[in-house]
């Protein structure tokens, strides 16, 4: 159905985008964070076709985002829960919430807020550098070859030679 | 080409996922953060078909992620730059990088790292709560109705009644 797959690209962004590449997937993850776990409830809340939901859930289990467990024998019924990896992926959703607050909705008019489950306090996600706690300034963040970059140092230098950085930084 | 659009859903996650729903879009944004701005360079670095790239770039301009500006008259040539909104979207990519570090690649073997453009220092993105600086604990973050939730307070209560939160918190 999708023309291109990115699940073997040597890049965290490519593989994450592949996992989340179908927008139903973040929607299902969102429902999971809210506590939804049963097929029928996903189906009703998202108004998603049963066959579409079924293939998405199966793929998310296969990819390790969800685990499927029986909760009833007659008739057999399963529920879906976030794995640790699935929970991890919801932090990408948190970044989406913030992006939406900042760029997709009128200020103070966002349809969704995030709250602390226990205290109810509003949480405002922001992406910072772990070492300093400073918010990442997107204009100052540049991708570079990591330790797992394929093809060795020479290819990494070629791929990441900063020929255009001067142009970009003037924007 | 895509069966479902989410760009009118009342949810920051849905609309962000719609913007990034085609994995070529994060790939193009990644190249932009690196400084790539010209059609041919996107095309070569991503090994993407020219027609696919052309439609993606046009849509990203239309959506306000990129701006297109002429840099040559004979023959006419354009380059593409991130707008403020496009820069903002790259923070979702930063969250993807961290997710990939934590869940998609062997520890310390990620193909990509993020660096400070000026100092070269490695940046490790992490999603925190802006008020406290505490890392978001995905198991403790729950979506709720915001000020822009459509349909008023009653619908918000129905939609977000915590019927299953007890089950979820036991996982």
HADDOCK unambig.tbl for C-alpha pairs under 7 A between the chains (distance, minus, plus):
assign (segid A and resid 10 and name CA) (segid B and resid 111 and name CA) 5.70 0.50 0.50
assign (segid A and resid 11 and name CA) (segid B and resid 111 and name CA) 5.56 0.50 0.50
assign (segid A and resid 11 and name CA) (segid B and resid 112 and name CA) 5.89 0.50 0.50
assign (segid A and resid 12 and name CA) (segid B and resid 96 and name CA) 6.44 0.50 0.50
assign (segid A and resid 12 and name CA) (segid B and resid 97 and name CA) 5.02 0.50 0.50
assign (segid A and resid 12 and name CA) (segid B and resid 100 and name CA) 4.56 0.50 0.50
assign (segid A and resid 12 and name CA) (segid B and resid 101 and name CA) 6.96 0.50 0.50
assign (segid A and resid 12 and name CA) (segid B and resid 112 and name CA) 6.83 0.50 0.50
assign (segid A and resid 13 and name CA) (segid B and resid 93 and name CA) 6.09 0.50 0.50
assign (segid A and resid 13 and name CA) (segid B and resid 96 and name CA) 5.36 0.50 0.50
assign (segid A and resid 13 and name CA) (segid B and resid 97 and name CA) 5.53 0.50 0.50
assign (segid A and resid 14 and name CA) (segid B and resid 23 and name CA) 6.95 0.50 0.50
assign (segid A and resid 14 and name CA) (segid B and resid 27 and name CA) 6.59 0.50 0.50
assign (segid A and resid 16 and name CA) (segid B and resid 96 and name CA) 5.75 0.50 0.50
assign (segid A and resid 16 and name CA) (segid B and resid 100 and name CA) 6.55 0.50 0.50
assign (segid A and resid 17 and name CA) (segid B and resid 23 and name CA) 5.24 0.50 0.50
assign (segid A and resid 17 and name CA) (segid B and resid 26 and name CA) 6.96 0.50 0.50
assign (segid A and resid 18 and name CA) (segid B and resid 23 and name CA) 6.10 0.50 0.50
assign (segid A and resid 21 and name CA) (segid B and resid 21 and name CA) 5.01 0.50 0.50
assign (segid A and resid 21 and name CA) (segid B and resid 22 and name CA) 5.77 0.50 0.50
assign (segid A and resid 21 and name CA) (segid B and resid 23 and name CA) 5.62 0.50 0.50
assign (segid A and resid 22 and name CA) (segid B and resid 21 and name CA) 5.76 0.50 0.50
assign (segid A and resid 23 and name CA) (segid B and resid 14 and name CA) 6.94 0.50 0.50
assign (segid A and resid 23 and name CA) (segid B and resid 17 and name CA) 5.23 0.50 0.50
assign (segid A and resid 23 and name CA) (segid B and resid 18 and name CA) 6.09 0.50 0.50
assign (segid A and resid 23 and name CA) (segid B and resid 21 and name CA) 5.63 0.50 0.50
assign (segid A and resid 26 and name CA) (segid B and resid 17 and name CA) 6.95 0.50 0.50
assign (segid A and resid 27 and name CA) (segid B and resid 14 and name CA) 6.59 0.50 0.50
assign (segid A and resid 33 and name CA) (segid B and resid 142 and name CA) 5.89 0.50 0.50
assign (segid A and resid 34 and name CA) (segid B and resid 142 and name CA) 5.57 0.50 0.50
assign (segid A and resid 34 and name CA) (segid B and resid 143 and name CA) 6.22 0.50 0.50
assign (segid A and resid 34 and name CA) (segid B and resid 165 and name CA) 6.78 0.50 0.50
assign (segid A and resid 35 and name CA) (segid B and resid 164 and name CA) 4.99 0.50 0.50
assign (segid A and resid 35 and name CA) (segid B and resid 165 and name CA) 4.80 0.50 0.50
assign (segid A and resid 35 and name CA) (segid B and resid 168 and name CA) 5.10 0.50 0.50
assign (segid A and resid 36 and name CA) (segid B and resid 164 and name CA) 6.22 0.50 0.50
assign (segid A and resid 85 and name CA) (segid B and resid 103 and name CA) 6.13 0.50 0.50
assign (segid A and resid 87 and name CA) (segid B and resid 138 and name CA) 5.55 0.50 0.50
assign (segid A and resid 87 and name CA) (segid B and resid 139 and name CA) 6.74 0.50 0.50
assign (segid A and resid 88 and name CA) (segid B and resid 99 and name CA) 6.32 0.50 0.50
assign (segid A and resid 88 and name CA) (segid B and resid 138 and name CA) 6.80 0.50 0.50
assign (segid A and resid 89 and name CA) (segid B and resid 99 and name CA) 6.43 0.50 0.50
assign (segid A and resid 90 and name CA) (segid B and resid 138 and name CA) 6.54 0.50 0.50
assign (segid A and resid 91 and name CA) (segid B and resid 95 and name CA) 6.98 0.50 0.50
assign (segid A and resid 91 and name CA) (segid B and resid 127 and name CA) 6.71 0.50 0.50
assign (segid A and resid 91 and name CA) (segid B and resid 138 and name CA) 6.62 0.50 0.50
assign (segid A and resid 92 and name CA) (segid B and resid 92 and name CA) 6.25 0.50 0.50
assign (segid A and resid 92 and name CA) (segid B and resid 95 and name CA) 5.32 0.50 0.50
assign (segid A and resid 92 and name CA) (segid B and resid 96 and name CA) 6.13 0.50 0.50
assign (segid A and resid 93 and name CA) (segid B and resid 13 and name CA) 6.08 0.50 0.50
assign (segid A and resid 95 and name CA) (segid B and resid 91 and name CA) 6.98 0.50 0.50
assign (segid A and resid 95 and name CA) (segid B and resid 92 and name CA) 5.33 0.50 0.50
assign (segid A and resid 95 and name CA) (segid B and resid 95 and name CA) 6.71 0.50 0.50
assign (segid A and resid 96 and name CA) (segid B and resid 12 and name CA) 6.45 0.50 0.50
assign (segid A and resid 96 and name CA) (segid B and resid 13 and name CA) 5.36 0.50 0.50
assign (segid A and resid 96 and name CA) (segid B and resid 16 and name CA) 5.75 0.50 0.50
assign (segid A and resid 96 and name CA) (segid B and resid 92 and name CA) 6.12 0.50 0.50
assign (segid A and resid 97 and name CA) (segid B and resid 12 and name CA) 5.01 0.50 0.50
assign (segid A and resid 97 and name CA) (segid B and resid 13 and name CA) 5.53 0.50 0.50
assign (segid A and resid 99 and name CA) (segid B and resid 88 and name CA) 6.34 0.50 0.50
assign (segid A and resid 99 and name CA) (segid B and resid 89 and name CA) 6.44 0.50 0.50
assign (segid A and resid 100 and name CA) (segid B and resid 12 and name CA) 4.55 0.50 0.50
assign (segid A and resid 100 and name CA) (segid B and resid 16 and name CA) 6.56 0.50 0.50
assign (segid A and resid 101 and name CA) (segid B and resid 12 and name CA) 6.95 0.50 0.50
assign (segid A and resid 103 and name CA) (segid B and resid 85 and name CA) 6.15 0.50 0.50
assign (segid A and resid 108 and name CA) (segid B and resid 147 and name CA) 6.70 0.50 0.50
assign (segid A and resid 109 and name CA) (segid B and resid 147 and name CA) 5.27 0.50 0.50
assign (segid A and resid 109 and name CA) (segid B and resid 148 and name CA) 4.21 0.50 0.50
assign (segid A and resid 110 and name CA) (segid B and resid 146 and name CA) 5.76 0.50 0.50
assign (segid A and resid 110 and name CA) (segid B and resid 147 and name CA) 6.10 0.50 0.50
assign (segid A and resid 110 and name CA) (segid B and resid 148 and name CA) 4.77 0.50 0.50
assign (segid A and resid 110 and name CA) (segid B and resid 149 and name CA) 6.99 0.50 0.50
assign (segid A and resid 111 and name CA) (segid B and resid 10 and name CA) 5.70 0.50 0.50
assign (segid A and resid 111 and name CA) (segid B and resid 11 and name CA) 5.58 0.50 0.50
assign (segid A and resid 111 and name CA) (segid B and resid 145 and name CA) 6.08 0.50 0.50
assign (segid A and resid 111 and name CA) (segid B and resid 146 and name CA) 4.63 0.50 0.50
assign (segid A and resid 111 and name CA) (segid B and resid 147 and name CA) 6.07 0.50 0.50
assign (segid A and resid 111 and name CA) (segid B and resid 148 and name CA) 4.09 0.50 0.50
assign (segid A and resid 111 and name CA) (segid B and resid 149 and name CA) 3.90 0.50 0.50
assign (segid A and resid 111 and name CA) (segid B and resid 150 and name CA) 6.99 0.50 0.50
assign (segid A and resid 112 and name CA) (segid B and resid 11 and name CA) 5.89 0.50 0.50
assign (segid A and resid 112 and name CA) (segid B and resid 12 and name CA) 6.81 0.50 0.50
assign (segid A and resid 112 and name CA) (segid B and resid 143 and name CA) 6.40 0.50 0.50
assign (segid A and resid 112 and name CA) (segid B and resid 144 and name CA) 5.74 0.50 0.50
assign (segid A and resid 112 and name CA) (segid B and resid 145 and name CA) 4.94 0.50 0.50
assign (segid A and resid 112 and name CA) (segid B and resid 146 and name CA) 4.43 0.50 0.50
assign (segid A and resid 112 and name CA) (segid B and resid 149 and name CA) 6.56 0.50 0.50
assign (segid A and resid 113 and name CA) (segid B and resid 143 and name CA) 5.75 0.50 0.50
assign (segid A and resid 113 and name CA) (segid B and resid 144 and name CA) 5.35 0.50 0.50
assign (segid A and resid 113 and name CA) (segid B and resid 145 and name CA) 6.03 0.50 0.50
assign (segid A and resid 113 and name CA) (segid B and resid 146 and name CA) 4.93 0.50 0.50
assign (segid A and resid 114 and name CA) (segid B and resid 141 and name CA) 6.29 0.50 0.50
assign (segid A and resid 114 and name CA) (segid B and resid 142 and name CA) 5.55 0.50 0.50
assign (segid A and resid 114 and name CA) (segid B and resid 143 and name CA) 4.49 0.50 0.50
assign (segid A and resid 114 and name CA) (segid B and resid 144 and name CA) 5.96 0.50 0.50
assign (segid A and resid 115 and name CA) (segid B and resid 141 and name CA) 5.71 0.50 0.50
assign (segid A and resid 115 and name CA) (segid B and resid 142 and name CA) 5.32 0.50 0.50
assign (segid A and resid 115 and name CA) (segid B and resid 143 and name CA) 6.18 0.50 0.50
assign (segid A and resid 115 and name CA) (segid B and resid 144 and name CA) 6.73 0.50 0.50
assign (segid A and resid 116 and name CA) (segid B and resid 140 and name CA) 5.76 0.50 0.50
assign (segid A and resid 116 and name CA) (segid B and resid 141 and name CA) 5.14 0.50 0.50
assign (segid A and resid 116 and name CA) (segid B and resid 142 and name CA) 6.35 0.50 0.50
assign (segid A and resid 117 and name CA) (segid B and resid 140 and name CA) 5.08 0.50 0.50
assign (segid A and resid 117 and name CA) (segid B and resid 141 and name CA) 5.67 0.50 0.50
assign (segid A and resid 117 and name CA) (segid B and resid 142 and name CA) 5.66 0.50 0.50
assign (segid A and resid 123 and name CA) (segid B and resid 129 and name CA) 5.61 0.50 0.50
assign (segid A and resid 124 and name CA) (segid B and resid 129 and name CA) 5.19 0.50 0.50
assign (segid A and resid 124 and name CA) (segid B and resid 130 and name CA) 5.43 0.50 0.50
assign (segid A and resid 125 and name CA) (segid B and resid 127 and name CA) 6.12 0.50 0.50
assign (segid A and resid 125 and name CA) (segid B and resid 128 and name CA) 5.56 0.50 0.50
assign (segid A and resid 125 and name CA) (segid B and resid 129 and name CA) 4.85 0.50 0.50
assign (segid A and resid 125 and name CA) (segid B and resid 130 and name CA) 6.00 0.50 0.50
assign (segid A and resid 126 and name CA) (segid B and resid 127 and name CA) 5.51 0.50 0.50
assign (segid A and resid 126 and name CA) (segid B and resid 128 and name CA) 5.50 0.50 0.50
assign (segid A and resid 126 and name CA) (segid B and resid 129 and name CA) 6.16 0.50 0.50
assign (segid A and resid 126 and name CA) (segid B and resid 130 and name CA) 5.70 0.50 0.50
assign (segid A and resid 127 and name CA) (segid B and resid 91 and name CA) 6.71 0.50 0.50
assign (segid A and resid 127 and name CA) (segid B and resid 125 and name CA) 6.10 0.50 0.50
assign (segid A and resid 127 and name CA) (segid B and resid 126 and name CA) 5.51 0.50 0.50
assign (segid A and resid 127 and name CA) (segid B and resid 127 and name CA) 4.49 0.50 0.50
assign (segid A and resid 127 and name CA) (segid B and resid 128 and name CA) 6.35 0.50 0.50
assign (segid A and resid 128 and name CA) (segid B and resid 125 and name CA) 5.56 0.50 0.50
assign (segid A and resid 128 and name CA) (segid B and resid 126 and name CA) 5.51 0.50 0.50
assign (segid A and resid 128 and name CA) (segid B and resid 127 and name CA) 6.34 0.50 0.50
assign (segid A and resid 129 and name CA) (segid B and resid 123 and name CA) 5.62 0.50 0.50
assign (segid A and resid 129 and name CA) (segid B and resid 124 and name CA) 5.20 0.50 0.50
assign (segid A and resid 129 and name CA) (segid B and resid 125 and name CA) 4.86 0.50 0.50
assign (segid A and resid 129 and name CA) (segid B and resid 126 and name CA) 6.16 0.50 0.50
assign (segid A and resid 130 and name CA) (segid B and resid 124 and name CA) 5.43 0.50 0.50
assign (segid A and resid 130 and name CA) (segid B and resid 125 and name CA) 5.98 0.50 0.50
assign (segid A and resid 130 and name CA) (segid B and resid 126 and name CA) 5.68 0.50 0.50
assign (segid A and resid 138 and name CA) (segid B and resid 87 and name CA) 5.55 0.50 0.50
assign (segid A and resid 138 and name CA) (segid B and resid 88 and name CA) 6.79 0.50 0.50
assign (segid A and resid 138 and name CA) (segid B and resid 90 and name CA) 6.55 0.50 0.50
assign (segid A and resid 138 and name CA) (segid B and resid 91 and name CA) 6.63 0.50 0.50
assign (segid A and resid 139 and name CA) (segid B and resid 87 and name CA) 6.72 0.50 0.50
assign (segid A and resid 140 and name CA) (segid B and resid 116 and name CA) 5.76 0.50 0.50
assign (segid A and resid 140 and name CA) (segid B and resid 117 and name CA) 5.07 0.50 0.50
assign (segid A and resid 141 and name CA) (segid B and resid 114 and name CA) 6.30 0.50 0.50
assign (segid A and resid 141 and name CA) (segid B and resid 115 and name CA) 5.72 0.50 0.50
assign (segid A and resid 141 and name CA) (segid B and resid 116 and name CA) 5.14 0.50 0.50
assign (segid A and resid 141 and name CA) (segid B and resid 117 and name CA) 5.68 0.50 0.50
assign (segid A and resid 142 and name CA) (segid B and resid 33 and name CA) 5.90 0.50 0.50
assign (segid A and resid 142 and name CA) (segid B and resid 34 and name CA) 5.57 0.50 0.50
assign (segid A and resid 142 and name CA) (segid B and resid 114 and name CA) 5.55 0.50 0.50
assign (segid A and resid 142 and name CA) (segid B and resid 115 and name CA) 5.31 0.50 0.50
assign (segid A and resid 142 and name CA) (segid B and resid 116 and name CA) 6.35 0.50 0.50
assign (segid A and resid 142 and name CA) (segid B and resid 117 and name CA) 5.67 0.50 0.50
assign (segid A and resid 143 and name CA) (segid B and resid 34 and name CA) 6.22 0.50 0.50
assign (segid A and resid 143 and name CA) (segid B and resid 112 and name CA) 6.39 0.50 0.50
assign (segid A and resid 143 and name CA) (segid B and resid 113 and name CA) 5.74 0.50 0.50
assign (segid A and resid 143 and name CA) (segid B and resid 114 and name CA) 4.48 0.50 0.50
assign (segid A and resid 143 and name CA) (segid B and resid 115 and name CA) 6.17 0.50 0.50
assign (segid A and resid 144 and name CA) (segid B and resid 112 and name CA) 5.73 0.50 0.50
assign (segid A and resid 144 and name CA) (segid B and resid 113 and name CA) 5.36 0.50 0.50
assign (segid A and resid 144 and name CA) (segid B and resid 114 and name CA) 5.96 0.50 0.50
assign (segid A and resid 144 and name CA) (segid B and resid 115 and name CA) 6.73 0.50 0.50
assign (segid A and resid 145 and name CA) (segid B and resid 111 and name CA) 6.09 0.50 0.50
assign (segid A and resid 145 and name CA) (segid B and resid 112 and name CA) 4.93 0.50 0.50
assign (segid A and resid 145 and name CA) (segid B and resid 113 and name CA) 6.03 0.50 0.50
assign (segid A and resid 146 and name CA) (segid B and resid 110 and name CA) 5.76 0.50 0.50
assign (segid A and resid 146 and name CA) (segid B and resid 111 and name CA) 4.63 0.50 0.50
assign (segid A and resid 146 and name CA) (segid B and resid 112 and name CA) 4.41 0.50 0.50
assign (segid A and resid 146 and name CA) (segid B and resid 113 and name CA) 4.91 0.50 0.50
assign (segid A and resid 147 and name CA) (segid B and resid 108 and name CA) 6.71 0.50 0.50
assign (segid A and resid 147 and name CA) (segid B and resid 109 and name CA) 5.25 0.50 0.50
assign (segid A and resid 147 and name CA) (segid B and resid 110 and name CA) 6.09 0.50 0.50
assign (segid A and resid 147 and name CA) (segid B and resid 111 and name CA) 6.07 0.50 0.50
assign (segid A and resid 148 and name CA) (segid B and resid 109 and name CA) 4.20 0.50 0.50
assign (segid A and resid 148 and name CA) (segid B and resid 110 and name CA) 4.78 0.50 0.50
assign (segid A and resid 148 and name CA) (segid B and resid 111 and name CA) 4.11 0.50 0.50
assign (segid A and resid 149 and name CA) (segid B and resid 110 and name CA) 6.99 0.50 0.50
assign (segid A and resid 149 and name CA) (segid B and resid 111 and name CA) 3.92 0.50 0.50
assign (segid A and resid 149 and name CA) (segid B and resid 112 and name CA) 6.56 0.50 0.50
assign (segid A and resid 164 and name CA) (segid B and resid 35 and name CA) 5.03 0.50 0.50
assign (segid A and resid 164 and name CA) (segid B and resid 36 and name CA) 6.25 0.50 0.50
assign (segid A and resid 165 and name CA) (segid B and resid 34 and name CA) 6.82 0.50 0.50
assign (segid A and resid 165 and name CA) (segid B and resid 35 and name CA) 4.84 0.50 0.50
assign (segid A and resid 168 and name CA) (segid B and resid 35 and name CA) 5.08 0.50 0.50
